[in-house]
Amino acid sequence: MGWLRRQRYLLDFILASLLRRKGKNLGLLLVYSLIVFMLASVMLFTHALKREMGLVLQASPEIILQRIEAGRHALIPEDYLQKIGRLRGVTARKGRLWGYFYDPAVRANYTLMVAPERRLADSEVIIGSAIARTRGIGPGDYLTFRAHDGEAYSFRVRELLASDTELFSADLVLMSERAFRISQGVTEGWYTDIVLSVSNPLELEKIAEKLTLRLPDTRPILREEILRTYDAIFSWRQGILFVLLLGAILAFVIFAWDKASGLSAEERREIGILKAVGWETGDVLRMKFWEGAILSLMAFLLGYLLAYLHVFHASASLFEPVLKGWAVLYPAFRLTPVIDGLQVATLFFFSVFPYVVATIIPIWQVSVTDPDAVMR
């Protein structure tokens, strides 16, 4: 009971000490929280985007086969489906038609794709929500494309793609095969690429190797390679933001170190008085340690909570242009809240631990000095 009572008295003294210098501590808390907020926002948003893209790409084909001509992606003939032959492990294969269309009205590229399962009429299209917002159109309105030969074609918007798919369908236009071939100038017997479904993921690399041997002018792209590419892109964008925030982080480090290592005359006098009335060096160190710990923990929790609300309830409005990457057609979507324990632990270690440790050394130097000398 005596030990518990002593700890309670120590806690009361620590809180009173923090309140005595509330102006200085409040300023440090706000700056500290702001730094944690910015770092946590970038980490949360990037991790959530990576997870969202991973879930989306899990439904994509295991292998995409592209024909290469002069080192660039070219149309692939339909007879390549027969040339592939019967490959063990391949459960399905089909040719795809897709391409890009630049709309000078909004200065943005649309992704055009044939979707046979939608059973679209030649005069109908289904468009992404971002296109509808940018062009100010909806179901029943008309969208006009200028074809490869300069002829203008108008398509009636049958419906909009679901808003929960906007992360990857923001700039998407679905149309019939005949409408795509006429507007894009792709003749019968040619496809943009070929996709293959594989039953056993362990056989992907072997099947890709066989495809390269049978069709030397093609390049197989595995789904895992696409996932790694997106992961690298988002990590690179996250790195850019961290570099941009580096100046603010360094300024905070200097500010925190100066606050922690440069004790004021009042704080030195306080430690001297405590030593004079019987406090031991361990008590002084424990008190100052908990002062720094309480302040840094409050800043971490406040900053992380604000970052969570910013990312998952305000769509990370401060950082979305950098991390989403669309030039004009920004997708509007709400990310599924996800928290990575390792990420939280890393942020906690690099934001809380250094400050708490920085408070110990100067306090120890003062606490082992003669109280009379300290107070003078």
C-alpha positions in Angstrom: 0.0 0.0 0.0 2.8 2.4 0.8 4.4 1.8 -2.7 1.0 2.5 -4.4 0.5 5.6 -2.3 3.9 6.9 -3.2 3.3 6.3 -6.9 0.0 8.2 -6.7 1.7 11.2 -5.0 4.4 11.1 -7.7 1.7 11.1 -10.4 -0.1 14.0 -8.8 3.2 15.9 -8.7 4.0 15.2 -12.3 0.6 16.4 -13.5 0.9 19.6 -11.4 4.4 20.1 -12.8 3.1 19.8 -16.4 0.3 22.3 -15.6 2.7 24.8 -14.1 4.3 25.1 -17.5 1.1 24.6 -19.5 1.9 27.2 -22.2 5.3 25.7 -23.1 4.0 22.1 -22.9 0.9 22.9 -24.9 3.0 24.4 -27.7 5.2 21.3 -27.7 2.1 19.0 -27.7 0.6 20.8 -30.7 3.8 20.7 -32.8 4.5 17.1 -31.7 0.9 16.0 -32.6 1.1 17.8 -36.0 4.2 15.9 -36.9 2.7 12.5 -35.9 -0.5 13.5 -37.7 1.4 14.1 -41.0 3.5 11.0 -40.8 0.6 8.7 -39.7 -1.6 10.1 -42.5 0.9 9.2 -45.2 1.5 5.8 -43.7 -2.2 5.0 -43.2 -3.3 6.2 -46.6 -0.5 4.4 -48.5 -1.1 1.2 -46.6 -4.9 1.3 -47.2 -4.4 2.1 -50.9 -2.0 -0.9 -51.3 -4.5 -3.2 -49.6 -7.3 -1.9 -51.7 -5.4 -2.4 -55.0 -4.3 -5.8 -53.8 -7.9 -6.9 -53.3 -8.9 -5.4 -56.6 -6.1 -7.1 -58.5 -6.8 -10.5 -56.9 -9.8 -10.7 -59.3 -7.5 -10.0 -62.4 -6.2 -12.7 -64.7 -3.2 -14.7 -63.6 -1.3 -14.1 -66.8 -1.6 -11.3 -69.4 0.0 -12.1 -72.8 1.1 -9.1 -74.8 2.7 -9.0 -78.3 5.8 -6.9 -78.6 6.8 -5.1 -81.8 9.9 -2.9 -81.9 10.0 -3.1 -78.1 6.5 -1.8 -77.7 3.1 -3.3 -76.9 1.3 -4.1 -80.2 -2.0 -5.7 -81.2 -2.0 -9.5 -81.1 -3.6 -11.7 -83.8 -6.5 -14.0 -82.9 -4.7 -17.1 -84.2 -2.2 -16.8 -81.3 -5.0 -18.3 -79.2 -4.6 -21.5 -81.3 -0.8 -21.2 -81.3 -0.7 -21.3 -77.5 -2.1 -24.8 -77.7 -3.1 -26.9 -74.7 -1.0 -25.9 -71.8 -1.3 -27.9 -68.6 -2.8 -25.9 -65.8 -4.5 -23.2 -68.1 -8.2 -23.3 -67.4 -9.3 -20.4 -69.7 -8.0 -18.0 -72.3 -9.5 -15.2 -74.3 -8.6 -12.1 -76.2 -9.3 -8.6 -74.8 -10.0 -5.3 -76.4 -9.1 -2.1 -74.6 -7.4 1.2 -75.3 -7.2 4.9 -74.5 -9.1 7.9 -75.7 -8.0 11.5 -75.1 -11.0 13.8 -74.4 -9.9 17.4 -75.2 -13.0 18.8 -73.5 -11.7 17.8 -70.1 -8.0 17.2 -71.0 -8.1 13.6 -69.7 -7.6 10.1 -71.0 -10.4 7.6 -70.8 -9.9 3.8 -70.7 -12.1 2.2 -73.3 -12.8 -1.5 -72.8 -15.1 -4.2 -74.3 -17.3 -5.9 -71.7 -19.2 -8.8 -73.4 -20.8 -9.8 -70.2 -22.6 -6.5 -70.0 -24.5 -7.2 -73.3 -24.3 -3.6 -74.5 -25.9 -2.3 -77.7 -23.6 -0.7 -80.2 -24.9 2.7 -79.3 -24.6 2.3 -75.5 -21.8 2.8 -73.0 -21.3 2.4 -69.3 -19.0 5.0 -67.7 -17.1 5.6 -64.5 -18.4 8.0 -61.9 -15.5 10.4 -62.3 -16.2 10.9 -66.0 -19.9 11.6 -65.2 -18.9 14.2 -62.6 -16.3 15.8 -64.9 -18.6 15.9 -67.9 -21.8 16.7 -66.0 -23.7 13.8 -67.5 -25.6 10.8 -66.2 -27.7 7.8 -67.4 -29.7 8.8 -70.5 -27.3 11.5 -71.6 -24.9 11.1 -74.6 -21.2 11.0 -74.7 -19.5 11.8 -78.0 -16.1 10.3 -79.2 -14.1 11.3 -82.2 -13.0 8.0 -83.9 -9.6 7.3 -85.4 -10.8 8.5 -88.8 -12.2 11.8 -87.5 -15.8 10.6 -87.5 -17.8 11.5 -84.4 -19.8 8.8 -82.7 -22.4 9.5 -80.0 -23.2 6.9 -77.3 -26.0 6.9 -74.8 -24.9 6.4 -71.2 -26.9 3.3 -70.1 -25.6 3.4 -66.5 -22.8 4.4 -64.2 -20.3 2.0 -62.7 -20.7 1.4 -59.0 -19.1 4.0 -56.8 -17.4 1.4 -54.6 -15.3 0.4 -57.6 -14.2 4.0 -58.4 -10.6 3.4 -57.3 -10.0 1.5 -60.6 -13.1 2.5 -62.7 -12.9 6.3 -62.4 -11.9 6.8 -66.1 -13.4 3.6 -67.5 -15.8 3.4 -70.5 -17.4 0.0 -71.3 -18.7 -0.5 -74.8 -19.6 -3.3 -77.2 -17.0 -5.0 -79.3 -18.3 -3.7 -82.6 -18.4 -0.1 -81.3 -14.9 -0.4 -80.0 -13.5 -1.8 -83.3 -15.2 0.9 -85.4 -14.2 3.8 -83.2 -10.7 2.6 -82.5 -9.9 1.2 -86.0 -9.1 -2.3 -84.7 -10.0 -4.8 -87.5 -11.6 -8.3 -86.9 -9.1 -11.0 -85.9 -7.0 -8.7 -83.7 -7.0 -8.1 -79.9 -5.2 -5.8 -77.5 -3.9 -8.8 -75.5 -4.7 -12.3 -74.4 -5.5 -13.2 -70.8 -5.1 -16.7 -69.3 -6.5 -18.2 -66.1 -4.4 -20.7 -64.2 -5.7 -23.2 -61.6 -2.4 -23.7 -59.7 -0.5 -20.5 -58.8 2.7 -22.5 -58.4 2.7 -23.2 -62.1 2.5 -19.6 -63.2 6.2 -19.1 -63.9 6.5 -22.4 -65.7 3.5 -21.6 -67.9 5.0 -18.1 -68.7 8.2 -19.7 -69.7 6.4 -22.1 -72.1 4.5 -19.2 -73.6 7.7 -17.3 -74.3 9.2 -20.4 -76.0 6.1 -21.0 -78.2 5.6 -17.3 -79.0 9.0 -15.5 -78.9 7.5 -12.1 -79.9 5.2 -12.0 -76.8 5.7 -11.0 -73.2 3.7 -12.7 -70.4 2.9 -10.5 -67.4 2.1 -12.2 -64.1 -0.5 -10.9 -61.7 2.2 -10.9 -58.9 4.4 -8.6 -61.1 1.5 -6.1 -61.4 1.0 -6.2 -57.6 4.7 -5.6 -57.0 4.6 -2.7 -59.5 1.7 -1.0 -57.7 3.4 -1.6 -54.4 6.6 0.0 -55.6 4.6 3.0 -57.1 2.8 3.7 -53.8 6.0 3.3 -51.8 7.7 5.7 -54.1 4.9 8.3 -53.7 5.0 7.8 -50.0 8.8 8.4 -50.1 8.2 11.7 -52.0 5.9 12.9 -49.3 8.3 11.9 -46.5 11.0 13.9 -48.3 8.7 16.9 -48.6 8.0 16.6 -44.9 11.6 16.1 -44.0 12.2 19.8 -43.3 9.3 19.9 -40.8 10.5 16.8 -39.1 14.0 18.1 -38.7 12.7 21.3 -37.3 10.6 19.4 -34.8 13.6 17.2 -33.9 15.7 20.3 -33.2 12.9 21.9 -31.2 12.3 18.8 -29.1 16.0 18.2 -28.5 16.5 21.7 -27.4 13.5 21.5 -25.1 14.6 18.1 -23.7 18.3 18.8 -23.3 18.3 22.5 -22.5 16.7 22.7 -19.0 15.5 26.2 -18.0 16.7 27.8 -14.8 13.3 27.2 -13.2 13.5 23.5 -14.0 17.1 23.3 -12.6 16.0 25.1 -9.4 13.0 22.7 -9.1 15.3 19.7 -9.2 17.7 21.3 -6.7 14.8 21.9 -4.3 13.5 18.3 -4.7 17.0 17.0 -4.0 17.4 19.2 -1.0 14.1 18.0 0.6 15.1 14.4 0.3 14.2 13.2 -3.2 16.6 10.6 -4.5 18.2 10.7 -8.0 16.0 7.8 -9.1 12.9 9.6 -8.0 13.9 12.7 -10.0 14.7 10.6 -13.1 11.4 8.7 -12.8 9.4 11.9 -12.5 11.0 13.6 -15.5 10.8 10.3 -17.5 7.1 10.1 -16.9 6.7 13.8 -17.8 8.2 13.2 -21.2 6.4 9.9 -21.6 3.0 11.4 -20.8 3.6 14.3 -23.2 4.8 12.2 -26.0 2.1 9.6 -25.6 -0.6 12.2 -25.6 0.9 13.7 -28.8 1.1 10.3 -30.4 -2.5 9.3 -29.6 -3.8 12.7 -30.6 -1.8 12.8 -33.9 -2.7 9.2 -34.8 -6.4 9.7 -34.0 -6.5 12.9 -36.2 -4.6 11.0 -39.0 -7.2 8.2 -38.8 -10.1 10.6 -39.1 -8.3 12.5 -41.9 -7.6 9.3 -44.0 -10.8 7.3 -43.5 -13.4 10.0 -42.9 -12.0 13.0 -44.9 -10.5 10.9 -47.8 -7.0 12.2 -47.0 -7.7 15.5 -48.7 -4.2 16.9 -47.9 -2.3 14.1 -49.7 -4.7 12.5 -52.2 -3.3 14.4 -55.3 0.1 13.0 -54.7 -0.8 9.4 -53.7 -3.8 8.8 -56.0 -2.0 9.9 -59.1 -4.8 10.9 -61.4 -4.1 14.1 -63.3 -7.7 15.2 -63.9 -10.2 12.4 -63.1 -9.8 12.0 -59.4 -11.7 9.0 -58.0 -13.9 9.7 -55.1 -14.1 6.8 -52.7 -13.9 5.9 -49.0 -11.1 3.6 -48.0 -11.8 0.6 -45.8 -10.2 1.3 -42.4 -7.1 -0.9 -41.9 -4.3 -0.6 -39.4 -1.0 -2.4 -39.6 0.4 -3.3 -36.1 4.0 -3.2 -37.3 3.4 0.2 -38.9 2.0 1.6 -35.7 4.9 0.2 -33.7 7.4 1.7 -36.0 5.8 5.1 -35.9 5.5 4.9 -32.1 9.2 3.9 -31.7 10.6 6.7 -33.9 8.3 9.4 -32.6 8.0 8.6 -28.8 11.1 6.7 -27.8 13.7 9.3 -29.0 12.0 12.2 -27.1 11.6 10.2 -23.9 15.3 9.1 -24.0 16.4 12.7 -24.8 14.8 13.9 -21.5 16.8 11.5 -19.4 20.5 12.6 -20.0 20.2 16.3 -19.0 18.0 15.4 -16.0 20.5 12.9 -14.8 23.3 15.4 -15.2 21.5 17.9 -13.0 20.1 15.4 -10.5 23.6 14.1 -9.6 24.9 17.6 -9.0 25.0 19.1 -5.5 21.6 20.7 -4.8 23.2 23.9 -3.4 25.2 24.3 -6.6 22.1 23.7 -8.7 20.0 26.3 -6.9 22.7 28.9 -7.1 
